[in-house]
Amino acid sequence: MGRLYVQIDSAAVPGHPGIASFSAKGFLTGPDVLADGGMPFTYTIKTTDGKVVTGTAVFHPA
């Protein structure tokens, strides 16, 4: 079963001057997609004061 991988990187987030960068990675197809169609992804947010926030979430298409 093939996988379709997506990565989104942004050097800034408009309207949020405290965010230095944002990155998200996940799979749109393949065995990592949940049975209900949910697409899990990981994210990293780097702030301008040097903090790094990481986490996971699931995108559920409408």
Beta strands, then each sheet from edge to edge (+ up, - down):
strand 1: 4-10
strand 2: 19-29
strand 3: 39-47
strand 4: 52-59
sheet 1: 1+ 2- 3+ 4-
end
